[in-house]
Amino acid sequence: MHEFSVEGQHVVVVGAARSGVAAAELLVSRGARVALSDGRDTFDEADRLLAAGVALDLGGHSERVFASADLIVLSPGVPADLPIVEAARRRGVPVMGELELAWRWLKGRVIAITGTKGKSTTTTLTGRMLQAAGLPAVVGGNIGSALSAQVDASTPDTLHVVEVSSFQLETSDTFHPWIAVLMNFSADHLDRHGTLEAYGSAKARIFAHQTPADWAVVNADDEAAADLARGGQAARFDFSRRGAIDEGVVVDAGAVVKRTKTGSETLMPLSSIRLIGPHLVDDVLAAAAVGSLVGVPADAMRRAIEEF
């Protein structure tokens, strides 16, 4: 567990979507005095949070609530430069995203998957491969359950397979996945990030705190993705539909093949992939690369793909 405490602190969670609700409940359970602030007048979980002891600041963001904050936690949908948050940051109040908050309390290892396209499918496939091998894998993040909702059940053996968006990554400070996957990169979300460079910088944060003991899995066929991964410290085990790498997972002679320095292993025939479209083959290759690093046998990978 990462050493981090909010005991007795006044924490403001901004945004009452799925991640914000999970963050508020987690923070209360860790001894914080929590207020959840949202522009809406109500939301489905309001009564549940009130019963848990969360104060609600609805219909706008009250300066009074933010003025006494010791920490601010942002839901992914909330812009990091929201004026009331920027004002608090200038006063020295720490601001972090829900992903960063949950990460600080996880006991298990994280497999984080991002990209402009394909991250949801890849995250789901990866989780199914690991589960098919009998591993204690939990899928969530930007899909399924928020990472904050996984903290209490996290053990040192748990593998958290997490879809992470640029919105989540831009508010991360210490987030450190064991395996980080970048599917691809192209212009998107410029209304939020402003420039392609800022969007790219947010995506690249998935590699920022990795060490040589970690792994980066990158689409070797996507030059922009490869550029973002350069400079990271993690070992590389990439994937390529074109078969253009010596080590990693590739398509070769009608099969998905794992290549290493010691030789090649056929993981499954392409006919096992019932998803339609070449980009979906990329999703399978990426999931198979992660599975290979974790130690998932080829038959478990194949079963997971055939049943998808």
N, C-alpha and C positions, 0 to 999 in steps of 0.2 A: 504494500500500500504506500502511496506517495504521502509524505508528511505535509498535511495541509489541514488547517482547522478554521472553522467559522463560528466556533462556540461563542455565544453571546453577542455576535456581530449583527448589525442591521444590514441585511442584504436586500437589494431591490432587483427583482427579476423583471425584465422588460419583454413583453410579448406573451400572450396567453394561449399560444398554439401548443401542440403536443410536447415539444421540447421544453417550453417554458413551464408548463404545468409539472412535468416530471422534475425539472430543476428545483421548482419551489418545494415540492414534496420531499426531495432529497435533502435540501438545505434545512428544512424544519427538522428532519430526522437527525441532522447533525448538530442541532443545538442553536441554529441561527434564528434571529427574529426577521421574518420574511414578509416583504410586501411585493405583490405582483401588480405591475402597472400595464394597462392596455388601453388603446383608444376606443375599444368597443364598450358598450354599456353593460354587456353580460356575455357569458360564454358557458358552455355545457357543464364544465367541471367546477363552476364557481362555488356551489354549495359544499362540494367535497373539500375544496381548499379552505373555505371558511371553518369547516368542522375540524380541519387539521391545524388550525391556528394561523393560517396565512391571511394577512391583511390585504384587501383588494383596493386598488387605485384605478378605477374604471372611468371611461368617458374622456380620457385624456391623460396627460402625465403631470402630476402635481409637483410643483417645485418644493413644497413642504416635505413630501416623501423623499425626494432625491437629495434634499439638503442635508439630511442626517445619515446618508448611506455610507457604510464602511466598504461596501463592495457592490458592484453592479454586474449582473449576469444577463447577457443578451440572448434571446431566441434567434435562430438563424435568419428569420425573415425581417429582423429589425436592423436597419442600417447602422453601421458602427459610428457614423457621423451625425446621428440624431442630435439636434441642438442641445437638448437637456442633458444628454449623455456626454457630449463634448464639454459642456460647462462643468460637469462633475469631474471629468478627466483633468481639466485645467486646475481644479482644486486639489488634485492629487489622489482622487478616488480611483482605485484599480478597477478596470473593466475587462471582463473576459466573456467568451461565448460559452454556451451550454456544453459543447464538446470538450472544451478545455476544463471546465468544472468537473465533469464526470471523469475525465481521464485521470485527474489528480487523486481519485479515490479507488480506481479500479485495481483489483489484485491480479486479474488475468492479463494475458498478452493481447495486443490489438493487431488485427489485419485490416488496414484501411484502404479503401478503394475509391478513387476519384477519376474524373475525366469529363470532357464535355458531353460525350454520349456513351451509353453502354454500362454505366456504373451500377444501375439497379439490377440489371440482368446478371452481371458478373458477380455482384455481391450475393445474390440469391443462389446462383450456381455454386459459388465457392462454399457457402454455408452447407448446401446439400451434399457436396463432395465430402466435406469434413464429417458431417453427421453420418453419411453412408459408411464411413470408416470407423464409426463408433466413438468419435472424438466429441468432447463437450463444447460444441460450437454454438454460439448465440448470434443471430443476425439482427442488425438494427442500424441505428444512426439516423441517416436521412430517410430511411424506409423502416417500416415496422416500428419496433419500440425504440424510443429515444435512449441514448446511451446512459443518461441519468437514471433511467428506469432499470438498468441492468446492474447498477453498482452493488446493491445489497446482496445479490446472489452471486457476485463475482468471486471466484476462488483462484488460487495460483494456477490451476489447471485449465481454467476457462479460456477459450479462444473467442474473442469478440470480433466478429466479422462485420465491419462497419462501413457503410456507404457515407462518404463525407463530401460535402459540397464546398464550393469556393466561399460561400457565405459563412460556413462553419470554420473553415481553415483560416480566414482572414482575422478571426478573433482568437486564434490559438497562440500560446506563448511557449509552452513546454511540451505540447502534444508529441508523443514519440511512439509511433507504431513499430512493431517488430518487423512487419512486412508492409510496405507501401506500394500500391499499384496505381499507375497512371495510364489510363486506357488510351487517351488521345487528347488533342488540344486544338481548338479552333475558336473563333470569335463568338462570344455569348455573354449574356448578363452585363453588357456594357452600360445599360441604364443604371445598374447598381455600382459597378466598379469604375466607370468613367472612361477608362482606356484599356486597350488590349494588354498593355504592359502590367497594369494593376491587376487585371484578371489573372494573368500568368503568374505574377508574384504570389497571389493568393493560393493558386494551385500548387506552386512549388513548395509551399510551406509544409506539405505532407512529408517532404524529405529533410526538413531543416534540422531536426534534432535526432536524426538517426545516427548510429555509430557503425563502425566496421563489423560489429556483431549482428547487424540487422540486414534486411534484404530490400532492394528496390526492384520492382517488376514493371517494366516499361514497354510500350508498343514500339518495337524497333523499326516498324514500317512508317511511323509517324515522326517526321523530322522535328516538328514543333514540340512534341512531347519529349523526345530525346534531348532537345536543347534545355528544356526546363529541368530535366533530371541531372544534367551535368553539374558537377561540383558537389554533389551529395557524397557522404562518406560510406553509405551502405554498399554491401556487395550487390552485384547485379545478376539477375536471372530473368532475362527478358522473354518476350514472345514475338513471333513473326509469322504471319500467314504466307509471306513470300519465301520463307526458309532461309533468310539472309543472315543468320547468326550461327556461330559455332557452338554456343552454349545457351540453353533455354528450351522453350517449347515451340515447335514449328509444325507446319504442314509439309509432309514429305511422302510422296508415292501413295496418295490417297488415305493418309492416316495422320493422326495427331501423334507427334513423336517428341520425346524428351531427349535432348542432346546434352551430354556432359563431357568432361575431359576423358572419362574412362570408357565412353561409348554411347550408344543410342538405345532407347527403349520405346517400343510402340505402346502408346497408352490406350488408343481406341481407333477404330476405323472412322473415317469421316461420315460413313453411313449411320453411325450412332447419333449424329447430331441432327435432331429433327427440327431445329430452329431454321428459319428461312432467311437467307441473306448473308453475304460475305462478312458484314460487320458483326453478325452474331457468331460467326466462327471465331472472330477475335475475342469475343466474350468467353467462349469455351477455352481458348488457348490461355487466356489470362488466368482463369479459374484453375486450369490444369497446372499452370506454372506455380501458383500458390500451393495447390495440393501436393505437388512434387516436393516443394520446400518443407512442408509440414510432415510429409511422410505418408500421404494417402496412397494406398495401393492402386494400381491401374484398374483392377476390376471394380473397386468402389467408385472411382471416377466415372467409369463407363456406365455403371448402374445409375448414378445420379443424373447423367446426361440423358440416358434413354428414358428415364421416368419423368423428365422435366416437361 
